[in-house]
C-alpha cells in the first residue's frame, strides 16, 4: 500500500503502473507500512480525530477542526426549521364545550380547517363537524368553526414568530462571532 497526504488516501501499490499511465499517481505517495495501513486505513479514528498526515506526509490521526461559525449557524437554522415544523404539526389543545382535545395542524389539516372556515363564512346558519386528534367528532356552529380556524392560524403564526426570533438570535451571535451563544440556541 501507498499513502498520499495530498489525497489523504491509501492507494493499492499493485495498481501504481495503471495510475501512472493515466497520469493519476500522486507525486507525494509514500510506501505505507503494514501497521500504518492497519491503523489508519482499516481502523476507526479515536473520538475527535480523523485521518490526516503528519509533517512528514505519513498517515496520522489529526484533530477534527471545529465547525466554522457559518456552518454552525446553518445547522442551527435547519434545526430551528425542523423544530418549528414539528411544533406546527403537533397541533394545539382546544376546548370543545367542556372537553379539551388536540387540533392537529399538519398541512392537510390546515387546508381542511381553511375549507371549513370558508364554508362557515358562507353558511352562517349551519353546523359543522370537526374530528380532532382523539377521533372524537365535535359539532360546531359557524362562529365556533371560525374561532377554531383562527386558533389554528394563531398556533401556526406563534411557531413562525418563535422561529424568526431564534433565527435573529443566530444572526446576532454569528455577527458577534460568539460560538458559545450560537451553540446554545435551541428551540
DALIN-V516831 format. One record per residue. N is the residue number from 0. OMEGA is omega in degrees with one decimal (999 if undefined). NEAR is the number of other C-alpha atoms within 8 Angstrom. D_CENTER is the distance of its C-alpha to the mean C-alpha in whole Angstrom. Layout:
BEGIN
n	omega	near	d_center
N	OMEGA	NEAR	D_CENTER
N	OMEGA	NEAR	D_CENTER
END
This chain:
BEGIN
n	omega	near	d_center
0	173.3	11	39
1	176.8	11	38
2	175.7	14	36
3	178.0	14	34
4	-177.4	13	33
5	177.4	6	32
6	-176.0	6	30
7	-178.8	11	29
8	173.0	8	30
9	-179.1	10	33
10	178.8	10	35
11	-178.5	8	38
12	-179.1	7	41
13	-178.6	5	43
14	-175.2	8	41
15	-178.0	10	42
16	177.6	7	45
17	178.9	7	43
18	-177.9	10	40
19	-179.9	9	43
20	179.8	7	45
21	179.4	7	42
22	-175.3	6	41
23	-178.5	7	38
24	-176.7	9	39
25	-178.0	8	38
26	-176.9	4	40
27	-176.9	8	39
28	178.8	10	39
29	175.8	9	40
30	-179.6	7	42
31	175.5	10	39
32	176.9	7	41
33	179.5	7	40
34	177.2	6	39
35	178.5	10	37
36	-179.0	12	35
37	-175.4	9	35
38	-171.1	8	33
39	-179.2	13	31
40	-174.8	9	31
41	-176.2	7	31
42	174.6	7	29
43	179.0	5	26
44	173.4	10	26
45	178.4	7	26
46	176.8	4	23
47	-178.4	7	22
48	173.8	10	24
49	178.6	10	24
50	176.0	11	27
51	-179.6	10	28
52	174.7	13	32
53	-176.4	8	34
54	178.6	5	37
55	179.7	5	39
56	179.3	10	37
57	179.2	11	36
58	-179.0	13	33
59	171.2	9	32
60	178.6	12	29
61	180.0	9	28
62	172.7	7	25
63	-179.0	7	21
64	178.3	4	21
65	178.2	4	19
66	176.7	6	16
67	178.3	6	17
68	178.8	9	16
69	177.9	7	15
70	177.7	8	12
71	179.9	11	12
72	178.1	12	12
73	178.7	8	9
74	179.9	8	7
75	178.1	13	8
76	178.4	10	8
77	177.9	8	4
78	-180.0	10	4
79	-179.6	13	8
80	177.8	9	7
81	179.3	8	6
82	177.0	9	8
83	-179.2	12	11
84	178.2	8	11
85	179.3	8	11
86	177.0	9	14
87	-176.1	12	16
88	178.9	10	16
89	179.4	9	17
90	-175.3	13	20
91	178.6	10	23
92	179.5	8	26
93	179.3	9	29
94	176.3	8	33
95	-175.4	8	35
96	178.3	4	39
97	-175.5	5	38
98	172.9	6	35
99	178.6	8	32
100	-179.5	11	29
101	172.9	11	26
102	179.4	11	25
103	-177.4	11	22
104	170.3	14	20
105	-177.0	10	18
106	-178.3	7	19
107	176.7	7	22
108	179.0	9	23
109	176.9	10	23
110	178.2	8	25
111	179.0	8	27
112	178.1	10	28
113	178.5	9	29
114	178.2	8	31
115	179.2	10	33
116	177.6	12	33
117	178.2	8	35
118	-179.8	8	37
119	177.4	14	38
120	-177.2	9	39
121	-175.2	6	41
122	-171.9	8	43
123	-178.5	9	43
124	-177.1	6	46
125	171.8	8	44
126	-174.7	8	41
127	178.7	11	38
128	179.8	8	36
129	178.6	8	33
130	-179.6	9	31
131	-175.5	12	29
132	-178.7	9	26
133	-174.3	7	29
134	172.0	6	31
135	179.2	7	34
136	-178.5	8	35
137	176.4	9	36
138	-174.9	8	39
139	171.6	11	38
140	178.9	11	40
141	-179.2	15	39
142	176.4	9	39
143	178.6	8	37
144	178.1	13	35
145	178.1	11	34
146	177.9	8	33
147	178.4	9	31
148	177.3	11	29
149	179.1	8	29
150	178.1	8	27
151	178.9	14	25
152	178.3	8	24
153	178.3	8	24
154	-179.8	11	22
155	-179.6	10	19
156	178.7	8	21
157	-179.4	8	20
158	177.2	11	16
159	-179.8	9	16
160	178.5	8	19
161	179.7	8	17
162	178.6	12	13
163	178.7	8	16
164	-179.8	8	18
165	177.9	12	15
166	175.0	10	14
167	177.2	8	18
168	177.0	10	17
169	-179.6	13	15
170	-179.4	9	17
171	179.2	8	20
172	178.2	12	19
173	179.6	13	18
174	-180.0	7	22
175	-176.7	6	23
176	-177.7	7	22
177	-177.0	9	21
178	-176.8	9	19
179	178.4	6	20
180	179.8	8	19
181	-179.9	14	16
182	-175.6	8	14
183	-176.9	6	16
184	177.6	10	14
185	178.7	7	12
186	999	8	12
END
